[in-house]
Amino acid sequence: MEKTVTGTNVQVGDKMFSLIEELYPICRSITGEGVRKTLNILKKQFPLEVYEVPSGTEVFDWTVPKEWNINDAWIKDTKGNKIIDFQDSNLHVLNYSIPVDRKVTLDELKEHLHTLPEQPDLIPYRTSYYNERWGFCMKHATLESLDEGEYHAFIDSSLEEGSLTYGELYIEGETEEEILISCHVCHPSLCNDNLSGISVATQLAKDLLAGENRYSYRLLFIPGTIGSITWLSQNEEKLRNIKHGLVLSCVGDEGHVHWKKTRKENSEVDRAVARVLEESNDAFELLDFSPYGYDERQFSSPGIRLEVGCFMRSPWGTFPEYHTSADNLDFVHPESLEDSFNKISSVLQLLEDNRTYKNLNPKCEPQLGRRGLYSKTGGQSQQAVDHMAVLWVLNLSDGSNSLLDISERSNIPFNAIRVAADALKEVNLLKEM
């Protein structure tokens, strides 16, 4: 299958989609070789550090589980024909299923089958992380075609003492204050949820490594829920430096962008995302905080209280492909990946540029003409907007208002406010606080 991107910056969307294609066949879970294979592929793209936390490690109220791995699985009918085969789709096996090799009646087999009656041609994605049992997932249409008789259920898996694996990249900036970017790496062959998040986070990592940053950045590639809980429990001393955070999930479909707000709901990162989305002139939706969702709920728990929200296109559970075999390579698009990447990059740039200044000539409006500013800002309509940006920056730069505050108050695009502030700073009318 070939997908192309039209317009500028063509290669970015294609590169992210190509990474999804490479990762798609791997069977991942919250532990095991699938996560390691995934992180090893990412290590070829940027200097990712990989960590192993042993099974049995206490992490707050949880315990790192046993490690799960799988080699093969199938169900055969009485004639030896494979009804379903793990090699065709790794969604066919209940994720974290214990091994089984037994012959069962159809009625007994049905007790271990998961289907979607309302979507009979799709395979569901189901897990059993903390309840040891065996099972399969199949199309409901396949289930309805089964005849009475004996079936052979086989799952070659292991659930043993091992470790939980996660990846981390720290990029040092001018300050110790950090922006956290997190995505989950625990899902098997599901593209939007969440190979899309992995691919966008990877592209962000490469861009951030190539640039000069005021903030330091910490990117986490972790198993969902237990991964964030484990990382937080092992790194509490690092939390004081984390000022903003974004969890990336479901960022490759054709839906419009959704931002689930931080627990605070009006934090700087909430406002930065809202400003970028408003100025994009694209459809978007801001969602109120909820303690249900992805890892933003762990980062936002009352004993942690990080200002972390979730950046998505179509939110979890709202699209029919969610957690099914239809969340495949046809469901994600280079254009959507690129748009998500560009918007997130714009959010990070806004946070980087959001400074607070003090007007050094606060008694009445300074004479802009003799400083070479009025000729640049007065007259034509576009220049008049710039002139208004200058006036707003001068008026509100009292040491308490950030450039984002001024942009929101004036309803002038953030970049115009930033450019005005840069010009005023050059002629010694502003001092950064």
N, C-alpha and C positions, 0 to 999 in steps of 0.2 A: 504494500500500500504506500502511496506517495502523497504527501501533503506539502503544499507550498504556501508561502506568505507573500502577499503583495504589499507594496508600499516601502517605506524606509525601514532601515534596521532589520532587513530580511533575515539575516542569519541567526539572530537571537532566538526567535520563535522556533526555527528549525532545529537549532542545537538543543533546546530544551525538549522538543518532541523526540529527537533522536535518543536522548538519555532515557526518556520514558520507554521507548522501544527496547532498549538494552535491558532495562530493569524489569520489564513486564513479565517475562517467563518465570521469574524467581518466586518460589514459595516462601514467603516471610511469615513470621509470627512475632510474639513479644520476646521470644528468645530464639536461639538456634542459628544454624549455618546460613539460613536465608538472609538474616540481618547482616551477618558477617560478609557474605558475598556482596550484598548491596553496598555496605560501607567501603569495602575494598575497591569497588568500582568508582565510588566517589573520591577515594584517595588518589586516584589517577588524575582527577580534575583539580584538586587543591589539597593543601597539607592538613588533612583531617586527622585528629588524634582519636584513636579507638580505645575504649575502656571496657573492662570486664568486671562485673560485680557478682561475686559467687552466690549461688543458690543458698537460701537460708539466711542471707543477710537481712537484719531487721532494718526497715526503712520507714520511720515513723510508725504508723499503726499497721503497716503491711510487712510482708516478707517476700524477698525475691524468690520467685517460684523455681521449680525444676526446669531444666532446659528441654525443649521439645524439638525433635528432628523427625523427618519423614523421608523415606526412600521411594515407596510405591504404595498403591492401593487400587482395588477394583472390586466389583461384584460380578460374579458369573452365574448364568442360569444353568439349568439342568443339562443343557447341551454343551456347556463350556464356553458359551459366548459371553463376552464382557458387555454388561449392560452399561456400566459407567467405568471410566478409567482415569485415574489421577494424572496419567501422562497427557491426557487430552485437555484437562483443566484442573489446576490445583484447588479450585473452589469445590471440587467434588467431595473433598474430605472435610469433616468437621474439624476446624482448626484446633489443635491441641488434643486430637483424638488419641486415646491409648491404643496399643496394637490389638488386633483381633485376627484370628484365622479359624473360622468355624462355618459350619453349614447350618442354615436356619430355614424355617418356614417363611412364607411370604408375610404372614401376620407378625411374626417376631421381627422380621427385617423392617417392617413398616415402623416399628417402635424406635428405630435408629435412623430414620430417614427424615430429611428436611426439604420441603418444597414450597413453592409459591403458587397456590391455587389460582390467585388472581392474575398471575403472570406465568402461565403454564409453560412457556418456552424459554424461561430464564433459570439459571442456577443461582440459588441464594448463597450468600456468604454468612456462615455461622461459626461461632466459637464456643469453646468450653474450657476456658483458661483455668478455672479454680474448682472444677467439678470433674473428676476423672471418669470419663465415659467414652464410648466409641460411637461413631456415626458418620453418615454420608449426606451429601447434598446433591440433589438432582432436579432435572426439569419435572414439573408436575405431569406434563404430558407423557414422559417416560414412565412415571409411577403408574399412571392409569392404564398403560399398555401391558403391565406385568401380569402373567398368568399365575395361577396357583401352582405350587411346587416347591422344590428345595433350591436354595440359593447359597452360593459360597461367598462369604464376606471376608475380605482380606485387607488388612492395613499393616504395612511394615513401617512402624514408627517406634520412637523411643521417648521416654519421659524419665530423665535421670538427673542426678546432681550435675550441675554445670555452672552457667553464669548468664547474666543479662548483659547484652552488648549495646553500647551506644557510641555515637560519634560527637566530637566537639571541636569547634574551631574558634580560637580567640584571636582577634585582630586588634593590636594595640593602637590607640589613637593618641591625640594630643592630651586628652584628659583620662582620668580613671573612670569617669562616668560611662556607663555602658548602655547600649541598645541590644536587647535580646531578640533573636529570631529563632523560632522553633518549628519543627515539623515532625510528624510521626512516620516511622519506618517499619511499622509492624504488619501492614496489610499485604496480602498475597497479590495476585494478579488483578488489581483494581487500579485504574489509571487516574481518575479524578481524585478519588479518595484512597491513597494520597501520593501517588507517584508525581502528580502535578506539583504538590507542595515541595517535594524533594527536588524536583528539577528547577523550580523557581529559586529556591533557597541556594542551590548550587550555583546558579548564575549570579545571584546576589553576592555570594562568597567571592567569586572570581573578580567581580567588579570592585568590591570593597578592598580586596587585596591589592588591586592595581591603582587605587586612588590614595589621596591624603585625607584623613578623616579627623574631625575634632573629637567625636565620640570614639570610644573603643566598642568593638562589636563581639558578641558571643553568639555563635550559631550552634544549635543543638539538633542532632538527628537522632531521635529517641523513640523507643516503643511507646505507644499511647498509654496514658494513665500511669501504669507502673513505672514507665521510663522517667516521666517527669517527677514522680514521687521519689524515685531512687536518686535522680540527679539533685533534687532539692535537699534531700536528707544528707547527701554526701558533700554538699557545697554551700552550706548555710553562711559561711564566712564571706562568700562572694556576693551575696544578695544585696548588701548595702550599696554597692556601686551600680546596680541595675536601675536605670531611671525610666526607660520605656521598653515595651516589648510587643512583638507581633507573633502570633501563631498563624502559620500558613496551612490552609487546607482547602481542597476542592477549588483550585484556582485555574483549572484548564477547560471548563465547559463554556458553553455559549451564553450562560446567564449573566445578568448584570452583577456588579460588585456589591457585596454586603460586608459591613463592618459590625461585628459584635463588640460593643463598647466594653471598656475595662470596668472593674468593680466600682471605681470612682465615677465613671460615666462622663466626666468632663475634664479628664486629665489632658495633659499636653498632647499625648499621642492620639487621643480621641479627636481633639480639635484639629490636629495636623491632618489626620485622615479625612475628616469632614471637609476641610478646606481644599485639599487636593481633589476630592471627588466633586465638590461643588464647581470648582474651576475647570474640571474636565468637560463639562457640558454633556456627559454621558449619564444614563440612568444609574441610580445607586440607591441603597437603602441602609439606614443606620438602625441596628438592632439593640434593644436594651440588654443590659447585662443579665445573665442567668447562671446559676451554679450548675447547669447542665450543658454539656458540649464536649469540646476537645480539651487540650491541656491548659488552656487559659484558665479553666476553673481550678486547677491545682496551683498555678502561679498566683491566683487571686484569692486563695483560701485565707481565712482571717489571721492565721499565724504567719503567713508569708507576705501578703498584701503588696505584691508587685503590680504595677500598672501595665497589665498585658491584656490586649484584646485579640480578636480573631479575624483575620482577613480571608474572605471567601468570595466565590462567585455564587453559585447556587448552594445554599446551606445544606448541611447534612439532613437526610430524610425528606427533603422537599422535591427531589427529582426521582422519577420512577426507576432510573438506572442504579440508584444508590444501593450499595451492598449486594449487587447482583452481577452476573456475567456480562450484562450490557454495559457496565462501566469498563469499557475496553478501549482499544486504540482508536476506534471510530468516534468515541464520545468526547475525546479531548482534541483541541485544535491549537496549532502553532500561534494563530492570531490571538486567541484568548490567553495563552501562556504569556505572549509578549505584552499584551495589554496589562495583565496582572503585574508582570515584572516592572513595566514602566510606571505604573501607579504606585507600587510599593517603593520603587527607587525615588519617586518624587516625594513621597512621605518622608523617607530618610533624609533627602536633601533639604526639605523644609525644616526638619528637626536640627540638622547640622547648621542651617543658616539662621535659626531663630535666636537672635541675640537681644539683649536689653541695653539701651543706650540712655545717656543723659545729655540733654541740650546744654551746650556750653555757653550759649548766648540767649538765655531764657526770657530776658526782659524785652518783650515785644518781638515782632518778626524781624530777623536780621535782613540786611540788604543782600539779596541773592545776586543781583546783577554784577556788582563789583567782584564777586567771587566766581563769576563765570557760570553761574547756575541758571539764572533767569532766562538767558538766551537759549539754553538747552531745554528749558521746560515750559516756556510760555509760547502763546500763539496758536498753533494748529491744534486740532482736536486731540490727536494722540499725545502731543506734547503737553496739552492741558491736563490730561490724566496724570502724567508724570509730575507736573507742577503741583497738582493736588496731593500726590503722594508725598512730595517734599514737605508741603505745609502740614499734612497730618503727622508725619514723622517728627517734625520740629515741635509740634504742639503737644504730642503725647509722650515724647521722650523725656520723661521726668524721673527716670531711674526705676520706675515701677511697672511700666508697660513694655512687653516684648513686641517684636515685630509682628508676631502672630496676633497679639492683642490689637495692634494698630490696624492690621489687615481686616480683622473681623469688625472692628468698630467703624472703619471707613468704608468697608465693602469694596476695597481696592485689591486686586490680585496680589498675593503675597510677593511674587517676584518683583512687581513694580515697587512695592514698599521696600524690599531688600535693596534694589538698585538705588532708590532714593537715599536710603541710609548709607550705602557705600559712598555715594557722591558727597553727602554731607560730612561724612567722616574724613574724606580726603581734604576738605577745606577747613578741618578743625572746628566744625560746628557740633560734632557729636563725640562723645567718649563712651566706649563700651564699659558697662558695669561688670 
